[in-house]
Amino acid sequence: MSGKDTSGQPDHKQADKRQMRSAARLYAVQALFQMESSGQTVQTITREFETHRFGATYDEGEFVEGDSAHFRAVVEKAVNWQGKIDQMTDRALVAAWPIDRIDPVIRALFRAAGAELVDMATPPKVTITEYVDVAKAFFPEGKEAKFVNAVLDHMAREARPEAFAS
């Protein structure tokens, strides 16, 4: 896919789909964080997000419509593969920083990204870029994005080494 329509103009449907997937990733991180802090189930969280967050308008502004199928897949796979993803994350972190000592938002982000790396067709480099952008959204002033990039690069090379072979 070139991202252009038959006239050579940018394909707005493709751009909209990418934006909706990006929003779905952000929502997935929020949902996984909320699940961990509240103990709610996957079904309860996905229903709440799809009903009340996707495309909703609040005083702070409008929430972008998310790709609900991608959102659901990321959240469900993050939960299903959490043990494996957490082990991959631990191996990518310095020994002094096990995953349970990481900021809960970053932990949720690693789990969402890990779901895409372990059990989805998203190219690893796309996964890394997208979740680094999510980190920047949550931590615009911090060094977290560089940290996320380094850890996800390590996780991606473990989960999908064939994507990095020259």
Backbone as CSV, one residue per row, in Angstrom:
resi,resn,N_x,N_y,N_z,CA_x,CA_y,CA_z,C_x,C_y,C_z
1,MET,0.833,-1.188,0.000,0.000,0.000,0.000,0.870,1.240,0.000
2,SER,0.560,2.144,-0.855,1.384,3.340,-0.970,0.842,4.498,-0.139
3,GLY,-0.395,4.366,0.334,-0.992,5.493,1.049,-1.508,6.564,0.115
4,LYS,-1.578,6.241,-1.179,-2.103,7.199,-2.166,-3.235,6.518,-2.926
5,ASP,-4.189,7.324,-3.380,-5.265,6.760,-4.181,-4.803,6.660,-5.636
6,THR,-5.681,6.228,-6.534,-5.306,6.016,-7.930,-4.901,7.295,-8.645
7,SER,-5.266,8.460,-8.143,-4.878,9.729,-8.765,-3.542,10.242,-8.232
8,GLY,-2.917,9.499,-7.331,-1.656,9.926,-6.763,-1.811,10.815,-5.540
9,GLN,-3.052,11.107,-5.154,-3.317,11.945,-3.976,-3.258,11.068,-2.720
10,PRO,-2.983,11.673,-1.573,-2.975,10.896,-0.337,-4.320,10.195,-0.133
11,ASP,-4.249,8.968,0.309,-5.446,8.167,0.553,-5.953,8.482,1.963
12,HIS,-7.031,9.269,2.026,-7.540,9.700,3.327,-8.122,8.534,4.121
13,LYS,-8.655,7.523,3.442,-9.178,6.359,4.158,-8.054,5.637,4.889
14,GLN,-6.892,5.503,4.219,-5.745,4.864,4.855,-5.272,5.702,6.046
15,ALA,-5.203,7.015,5.865,-4.772,7.903,6.947,-5.744,7.815,8.122
16,ASP,-7.045,7.798,7.833,-8.051,7.673,8.891,-7.893,6.342,9.623
17,LYS,-7.654,5.270,8.869,-7.498,3.950,9.478,-6.270,3.925,10.388
18,ARG,-5.159,4.529,9.933,-3.953,4.601,10.767,-4.226,5.394,12.038
19,GLN,-4.927,6.523,11.902,-5.250,7.342,13.074,-6.143,6.562,14.044
20,MET,-7.089,5.824,13.514,-7.980,5.031,14.371,-7.202,3.918,15.082
21,ARG,-6.229,3.312,14.394,-5.400,2.279,15.036,-4.522,2.904,16.112
22,SER,-3.963,4.076,15.823,-3.140,4.776,16.818,-3.975,5.093,18.055
23,ALA,-5.194,5.574,17.846,-6.097,5.864,18.968,-6.417,4.579,19.732
24,ALA,-6.631,3.490,19.014,-6.926,2.210,19.663,-5.782,1.787,20.574
25,ARG,-4.546,2.029,20.140,-3.380,1.678,20.968,-3.348,2.524,22.242
26,LEU,-3.604,3.808,22.110,-3.642,4.684,23.280,-4.736,4.228,24.249
27,TYR,-5.906,3.941,23.719,-7.013,3.455,24.556,-6.668,2.108,25.200
28,ALA,-5.964,1.242,24.474,-5.595,-0.067,25.027,-4.676,0.104,26.231
29,VAL,-3.718,1.021,26.129,-2.829,1.280,27.270,-3.647,1.797,28.454
30,GLN,-4.565,2.729,28.200,-5.415,3.251,29.272,-6.263,2.133,29.884
31,ALA,-6.812,1.283,29.036,-7.671,0.196,29.518,-6.879,-0.801,30.358
32,LEU,-5.687,-1.166,29.908,-4.862,-2.116,30.667,-4.443,-1.511,32.009
33,PHE,-4.120,-0.221,32.005,-3.808,0.472,33.258,-5.015,0.416,34.192
34,GLN,-6.189,0.741,33.662,-7.410,0.759,34.472,-7.740,-0.638,34.993
35,MET,-7.541,-1.655,34.158,-7.800,-3.030,34.608,-6.905,-3.394,35.785
36,GLU,-5.624,-3.036,35.685,-4.688,-3.372,36.754,-5.029,-2.632,38.042
37,SER,-5.381,-1.355,37.925,-5.640,-0.568,39.133,-7.015,-0.837,39.747
38,SER,-7.979,-1.274,38.921,-9.348,-1.448,39.441,-9.774,-2.904,39.580
39,GLY,-9.049,-3.809,38.912,-9.427,-5.218,38.964,-10.615,-5.567,38.069
40,GLN,-11.004,-4.661,37.171,-12.130,-4.937,36.273,-11.735,-5.975,35.218
41,THR,-12.738,-6.635,34.656,-12.499,-7.668,33.644,-12.288,-7.057,32.259
42,VAL,-11.753,-7.866,31.363,-11.558,-7.449,29.976,-12.891,-7.008,29.375
43,GLN,-13.933,-7.785,29.592,-15.237,-7.469,29.009,-15.778,-6.141,29.525
44,THR,-15.663,-5.911,30.821,-16.160,-4.672,31.414,-15.394,-3.470,30.864
45,ILE,-14.088,-3.583,30.809,-13.250,-2.473,30.335,-13.501,-2.184,28.860
46,THR,-13.502,-3.223,28.020,-13.676,-2.974,26.581,-15.045,-2.363,26.320
47,ARG,-16.063,-2.828,27.017,-17.403,-2.260,26.846,-17.418,-0.787,27.258
48,GLU,-16.801,-0.476,28.393,-16.766,0.911,28.877,-16.054,1.821,27.877
49,PHE,-14.907,1.386,27.392,-14.144,2.224,26.461,-14.887,2.413,25.147
50,GLU,-15.433,1.353,24.611,-16.127,1.453,23.326,-17.408,2.282,23.442
51,THR,-18.058,2.217,24.592,-19.303,2.946,24.785,-19.072,4.401,25.168
52,HIS,-18.109,4.647,26.052,-17.972,5.978,26.648,-16.759,6.781,26.208
53,ARG,-15.762,6.164,25.596,-14.548,6.912,25.274,-14.360,7.130,23.779
54,PHE,-14.580,6.101,22.986,-14.344,6.219,21.547,-15.238,7.303,20.962
55,GLY,-14.636,8.382,20.477,-15.387,9.443,19.818,-16.194,10.339,20.740
56,ALA,-16.036,10.181,22.050,-16.809,10.994,23.002,-16.280,12.423,23.037
57,THR,-17.142,13.346,23.431,-16.754,14.744,23.573,-16.899,15.144,25.039
58,TYR,-15.827,15.730,25.583,-15.811,16.187,26.968,-15.380,17.637,26.994
59,ASP,-15.384,18.246,28.178,-14.939,19.628,28.315,-13.513,19.807,27.804
60,GLU,-12.669,18.768,28.025,-11.263,18.859,27.618,-11.105,18.760,26.106
61,GLY,-12.126,18.309,25.411,-12.031,18.148,23.956,-12.666,16.857,23.510
62,GLU,-12.440,16.536,22.259,-13.072,15.358,21.670,-12.079,14.205,21.627
63,PHE,-12.545,13.009,22.002,-11.731,11.818,21.900,-11.843,11.292,20.474
64,VAL,-10.740,10.863,19.920,-10.715,10.333,18.560,-11.426,8.991,18.538
65,GLU,-12.090,8.713,17.436,-12.710,7.402,17.252,-11.578,6.390,17.113
66,GLY,-11.692,5.276,17.786,-10.668,4.239,17.713,-11.145,3.056,16.898
67,ASP,-10.197,2.274,16.427,-10.481,1.024,15.726,-10.811,-0.004,16.802
68,SER,-12.099,-0.260,17.012,-12.504,-1.095,18.142,-12.024,-2.538,18.004
69,ALA,-11.930,-3.063,16.800,-11.434,-4.440,16.623,-9.963,-4.521,17.045
70,HIS,-9.176,-3.529,16.649,-7.755,-3.520,17.022,-7.616,-3.326,18.537
71,PHE,-8.400,-2.421,19.087,-8.404,-2.181,20.536,-8.690,-3.472,21.293
72,ARG,-9.786,-4.152,20.908,-10.166,-5.389,21.586,-9.066,-6.437,21.472
73,ALA,-8.491,-6.582,20.263,-7.445,-7.583,20.047,-6.231,-7.298,20.925
74,VAL,-5.806,-6.050,20.990,-4.632,-5.696,21.805,-4.900,-5.987,23.273
75,VAL,-6.046,-5.545,23.790,-6.352,-5.747,25.208,-6.462,-7.236,25.533
76,GLU,-7.212,-7.980,24.731,-7.394,-9.412,25.007,-6.078,-10.176,24.907
77,LYS,-5.281,-9.884,23.891,-4.009,-10.590,23.728,-3.008,-10.185,24.804
78,ALA,-3.049,-8.926,25.238,-2.169,-8.488,26.330,-2.483,-9.263,27.604
79,VAL,-3.757,-9.500,27.858,-4.160,-10.269,29.043,-3.789,-11.741,28.860
80,ASN,-4.101,-12.306,27.694,-3.826,-13.723,27.442,-2.334,-14.055,27.471
81,TRP,-1.506,-13.148,26.987,-0.065,-13.374,26.890,0.712,-12.629,27.974
82,GLN,0.042,-12.148,29.017,0.696,-11.284,30.000,1.940,-11.918,30.619
83,GLY,1.888,-13.177,30.967,3.048,-13.835,31.573,4.260,-13.794,30.656
84,LYS,4.065,-14.177,29.407,5.166,-14.174,28.438,5.662,-12.746,28.186
85,ILE,4.732,-11.811,28.029,5.099,-10.412,27.767,5.880,-9.837,28.947
86,ASP,5.428,-10.104,30.169,6.128,-9.594,31.349,7.533,-10.183,31.446
87,GLN,7.697,-11.461,31.103,9.025,-12.083,31.114,9.933,-11.431,30.067
88,MET,9.391,-11.176,28.868,10.169,-10.500,27.830,10.576,-9.104,28.298
89,THR,9.637,-8.408,28.945,9.916,-7.058,29.443,11.007,-7.109,30.504
90,ASP,10.896,-8.060,31.439,11.915,-8.203,32.487,13.300,-8.421,31.878
91,ARG,13.383,-9.244,30.840,14.676,-9.504,30.203,15.221,-8.246,29.519
92,ALA,14.320,-7.383,29.075,14.740,-6.154,28.393,15.138,-5.050,29.377
93,LEU,14.719,-5.188,30.616,15.021,-4.174,31.629,16.316,-4.518,32.359
94,VAL,16.903,-3.525,32.961,18.058,-3.758,33.809,17.576,-4.603,34.987
95,ALA,18.415,-5.511,35.443,18.025,-6.437,36.517,17.490,-5.732,37.751
96,ALA,17.963,-4.523,38.021,17.514,-3.784,39.214,16.102,-3.231,39.066
97,TRP,15.533,-3.326,37.846,14.211,-2.755,37.621,13.237,-3.794,37.099
98,PRO,12.792,-4.723,37.942,11.776,-5.676,37.466,10.479,-4.950,37.110
99,ILE,9.687,-5.579,36.279,8.486,-4.926,35.735,7.564,-4.390,36.814
100,ASP,7.503,-5.040,37.983,6.583,-4.560,39.017,7.050,-3.246,39.654
101,ARG,8.272,-2.782,39.343,8.750,-1.492,39.852,8.608,-0.385,38.811
102,ILE,8.129,-0.719,37.628,7.965,0.250,36.544,6.644,1.001,36.755
103,ASP,6.613,2.262,36.332,5.384,3.053,36.370,4.238,2.230,35.758
104,PRO,3.066,2.199,36.389,1.973,1.366,35.887,1.511,1.725,34.467
105,VAL,1.636,2.972,34.068,1.267,3.342,32.697,2.264,2.726,31.711
106,ILE,3.545,2.789,32.048,4.573,2.199,31.193,4.401,0.675,31.149
107,ARG,4.072,0.082,32.283,3.839,-1.371,32.326,2.679,-1.731,31.405
108,ALA,1.599,-0.965,31.447,0.455,-1.220,30.562,0.871,-1.052,29.100
109,LEU,1.695,-0.046,28.835,2.177,0.183,27.479,2.999,-1.008,26.991
110,PHE,3.909,-1.519,27.823,4.707,-2.683,27.426,3.816,-3.892,27.149
111,ARG,2.762,-4.049,27.934,1.859,-5.190,27.729,1.077,-5.050,26.428
112,ALA,0.604,-3.839,26.128,-0.121,-3.618,24.875,0.808,-3.835,23.677
113,ALA,1.994,-3.248,23.733,2.956,-3.422,22.639,3.373,-4.882,22.527
114,GLY,3.575,-5.518,23.673,3.947,-6.936,23.683,2.903,-7.803,23.010
115,ALA,1.632,-7.469,23.185,0.557,-8.230,22.533,0.726,-8.167,21.021
116,GLU,1.046,-6.977,20.504,1.224,-6.836,19.061,2.483,-7.563,18.591
117,LEU,3.522,-7.570,19.412,4.760,-8.246,19.031,4.623,-9.769,19.075
118,VAL,3.890,-10.276,20.056,3.785,-11.717,20.273,2.720,-12.378,19.398
119,ASP,1.583,-11.703,19.200,0.444,-12.417,18.614,-0.367,-11.605,17.611
120,MET,0.266,-10.634,16.948,-0.455,-9.874,15.933,0.463,-9.646,14.736
121,ALA,-0.124,-9.295,13.614,0.633,-9.174,12.360,1.319,-7.821,12.181
122,THR,1.152,-6.904,13.123,1.763,-5.585,13.002,3.281,-5.723,12.877
123,PRO,3.898,-5.091,11.885,5.360,-5.145,11.788,5.991,-4.581,13.069
124,PRO,7.034,-5.235,13.585,7.642,-4.782,14.843,8.076,-3.320,14.837
125,LYS,8.626,-2.842,13.740,9.077,-1.443,13.712,7.889,-0.485,13.815
126,VAL,6.744,-0.875,13.251,5.525,-0.065,13.381,5.065,-0.075,14.842
127,THR,5.091,-1.245,15.456,4.698,-1.365,16.863,5.555,-0.455,17.730
128,ILE,6.854,-0.500,17.535,7.762,0.328,18.338,7.443,1.805,18.145
129,THR,7.348,2.241,16.903,7.066,3.652,16.610,5.752,4.101,17.228
130,GLU,4.716,3.287,17.051,3.397,3.650,17.578,3.394,3.777,19.100
131,TYR,4.037,2.837,19.795,4.007,2.880,21.254,4.982,3.909,21.827
132,VAL,6.030,4.254,21.101,6.869,5.383,21.514,6.025,6.662,21.443
133,ASP,5.194,6.780,20.403,4.287,7.928,20.302,3.282,7.948,21.452
134,VAL,2.794,6.779,21.851,1.886,6.704,23.001,2.619,7.190,24.257
135,ALA,3.868,6.753,24.427,4.652,7.192,25.591,4.798,8.712,25.590
136,LYS,5.041,9.292,24.413,5.167,10.749,24.312,3.850,11.437,24.688
137,ALA,2.722,10.808,24.357,1.418,11.385,24.694,1.210,11.407,26.213
138,PHE,1.635,10.346,26.883,1.463,10.279,28.339,2.531,11.064,29.089
139,PHE,3.741,11.123,28.527,4.876,11.760,29.211,5.564,12.737,28.253
140,PRO,4.909,13.845,27.915,5.451,14.740,26.884,6.770,15.408,27.258
141,GLU,7.055,15.556,28.526,8.260,16.276,28.946,9.392,15.349,29.375
142,GLY,9.103,14.050,29.494,10.078,13.160,30.113,10.952,12.384,29.144
143,LYS,11.770,11.517,29.745,12.672,10.651,28.990,12.039,9.284,28.737
144,GLU,10.792,9.132,29.112,10.136,7.833,29.010,10.111,7.291,27.584
145,ALA,9.940,8.158,26.596,9.867,7.689,25.205,11.150,6.977,24.790
146,LYS,12.301,7.505,25.194,13.574,6.845,24.863,13.693,5.508,25.581
147,PHE,13.261,5.476,26.826,13.263,4.245,27.608,12.353,3.210,26.949
148,VAL,11.142,3.618,26.578,10.185,2.734,25.914,10.771,2.219,24.599
149,ASN,11.400,3.095,23.834,12.005,2.694,22.567,13.044,1.594,22.783
150,ALA,13.917,1.771,23.753,14.974,0.798,24.007,14.406,-0.550,24.447
151,VAL,13.452,-0.526,25.365,12.875,-1.774,25.872,12.089,-2.485,24.765
152,LEU,11.279,-1.735,24.004,10.495,-2.365,22.935,11.390,-2.911,21.826
153,ASP,12.486,-2.236,21.531,13.421,-2.751,20.538,13.954,-4.114,20.980
154,HIS,14.331,-4.230,22.237,14.826,-5.492,22.776,13.735,-6.563,22.716
155,MET,12.527,-6.205,23.132,11.412,-7.160,23.119,11.102,-7.613,21.694
156,ALA,11.112,-6.676,20.752,10.797,-7.000,19.355,11.832,-7.947,18.772
157,ARG,13.093,-7.729,19.084,14.160,-8.593,18.568,14.056,-9.995,19.147
158,GLU,13.543,-10.103,20.373,13.322,-11.423,20.969,12.092,-12.098,20.354
159,ALA,10.999,-11.351,20.253,9.729,-11.928,19.782,9.737,-12.211,18.280
160,ARG,10.363,-11.344,17.492,10.313,-11.465,16.031,11.690,-11.232,15.408
161,PRO,12.669,-12.051,15.732,14.035,-11.818,15.231,14.128,-11.776,13.708
162,GLU,13.249,-12.487,13.030,13.275,-12.521,11.566,13.013,-11.148,10.948
163,ALA,12.340,-10.273,11.673,12.034,-8.931,11.157,13.270,-8.032,11.180
164,PHE,14.315,-8.464,11.871,15.517,-7.642,12.007,16.717,-8.244,11.291
165,ALA,16.537,-9.400,10.653,17.651,-10.029,9.927,17.945,-9.202,8.682
166,SER,19.234,-9.046,8.385,19.569,-8.214,7.223,19.585,-8.993,5.949
